[in-house]
């Protein structure tokens, strides 16, 4: 698995962390895990931390198709992407441009900036059970 989820239940924020290499398969797996989590836990804001991503092996048309998919984070909630590397920031902007109607979507360079945008002073993220991701339940430890 090239992603993992953590959740702060008190502040209702999901932290999605992606690994070193992002492929079409790993991006879709993370998207699916988030959709299942939201279905089980209800709406929340999210931070997608792309800080560890060193390589994104996804073509532009895939970024476009991902942008046109049903929103994983429901309207009225925020999605903050943390993209410190220039290439990953560029792909994130490409996604944003194709998804221009998506309010509450922002790209920042650091996790601290994301925390500030969501007013998280002392986040308390707990790991989401990865077996729960695949079954559609959301056991948070």
Secondary structure, DSSP 8 states (H G I E B T S, - for coil): --EEEEEETTTTEEEEEE-SEEEHHHHHHHHHHHHHHHHHH---EEEEE-TT--EEE--HHHHHHHHTS--SS-TTS-EEEE--SHHHHHHHHHHHHHTTT-TTEEEESSHHHHHHHTT-SS---EEB-HHHHHHT---B-
